[in-house]
Amino acid sequence: RLGIDNTPKDKEVVDNLKALCKEVLQPLRNFARRAVVVNSGYRCPEVNKAVGGVANSQHLTGEAADLRLKSIEEGREWVAWIKANRNFDQLIIERNKKGAVWLHVSYKRKGRNRRQAF
């Protein structure tokens, strides 16, 4: 949309994206029995800045995705399922001023996953 090439070029980032998909997103899709829509996944520094992302965002390293939710209730159901069944770093249900809701999911391939849920 902004004409920014957001293609991940670093092998580490690509490996992190693959791990996030394998360890959290695909299992969640299997549980939900429907497509899990990613609103925002990897962000290069220019895209991260354009969307107001924080400087240390896990989106920059391919460790995070924001998933579209139909409702807060769906978000709570997904959070409960992930907490009970998957390893993860952070789960955050978020909402913007227009009322859109999404679930921020992160997973660290290397290091300790904090298992934080907000």
C-alpha positions in Angstrom: 0.0 0.0 0.0 2.9 2.4 0.8 5.2 1.0 -1.9 7.6 -0.4 0.6 9.2 -3.7 -0.1 8.4 -5.8 3.0 10.0 -9.0 1.9 12.0 -10.6 4.6 15.6 -11.0 3.4 17.3 -12.4 6.5 17.3 -16.2 6.9 16.9 -15.8 10.6 13.7 -13.8 10.1 12.4 -16.4 7.6 13.2 -19.2 10.1 11.4 -17.4 12.9 8.3 -17.0 10.6 8.3 -20.7 9.8 8.6 -21.5 13.5 5.7 -19.2 14.4 3.5 -20.8 11.8 4.5 -24.4 12.8 4.3 -24.0 16.5 1.3 -21.6 17.0 -0.5 -20.4 13.9 -1.2 -23.7 12.1 -2.2 -25.6 15.3 -4.6 -22.6 16.0 -6.0 -22.9 12.5 -6.6 -26.6 13.1 -8.4 -25.8 16.4 -10.5 -23.0 14.9 -11.3 -25.1 11.8 -11.1 -22.1 9.6 -8.6 -19.7 8.1 -6.7 -17.6 10.6 -6.3 -14.2 9.0 -3.0 -12.4 9.7 -3.5 -8.6 9.6 0.2 -8.0 10.3 3.1 -10.4 10.3 6.7 -9.6 9.5 7.4 -5.8 9.3 10.6 -4.3 7.9 11.8 -1.3 9.8 10.1 1.1 7.3 6.7 -0.6 7.6 7.0 -0.9 11.3 7.6 2.9 11.6 4.8 3.6 9.2 2.3 1.7 11.3 3.5 3.1 14.6 5.2 -0.1 15.8 7.5 0.1 18.7 11.3 0.0 18.0 11.7 -3.5 19.6 8.6 -5.0 18.0 8.8 -8.8 17.5 7.2 -8.2 14.1 10.7 -6.9 13.0 12.2 -10.3 13.7 9.4 -12.5 12.3 8.4 -13.6 15.8 4.9 -12.0 15.9 1.6 -11.9 14.0 -1.6 -10.0 14.6 -4.7 -12.1 13.9 -8.1 -10.8 12.9 -10.8 -11.6 15.4 -14.5 -11.7 14.9 -15.0 -10.7 18.5 -13.4 -10.3 21.9 -15.0 -13.7 22.9 -13.3 -15.4 20.0 -10.0 -13.8 21.2 -10.6 -15.2 24.7 -11.3 -18.6 23.3 -8.1 -18.6 21.2 -6.0 -17.3 24.1 -7.3 -20.1 26.4 -6.6 -22.7 23.8 -3.1 -21.5 23.0 -2.3 -21.2 26.8 -3.4 -24.8 27.3 -1.9 -26.3 24.2 1.1 -24.4 22.8 4.3 -22.7 23.8 4.2 -18.9 23.2 5.9 -15.7 24.2 3.0 -13.2 24.3 -0.8 -13.2 23.7 -2.4 -9.8 23.7 -6.0 -9.0 22.7 -6.0 -5.5 21.2 -8.7 -3.1 19.9 -8.4 0.1 18.0 -10.6 3.3 18.2 -12.7 2.0 15.3 -13.6 -1.1 17.3 -11.5 -3.6 15.3 -10.1 -6.4 17.5 -7.1 -8.6 16.9 -4.9 -11.0 18.8 -1.1 -10.4 18.9 0.7 -13.7 19.1 4.4 -14.1 19.4 6.7 -17.1 19.6 10.5 -17.2 20.1 12.4 -19.9 18.3 15.5 -19.2 20.3 15.5 -18.3 24.0 12.8 -18.5 26.6 9.2 -17.9 25.7 7.7 -15.8 28.5 4.1 -17.2 28.3 2.6 -13.7 29.0 -1.1 -13.2 28.3 -2.8 -9.8 28.5 
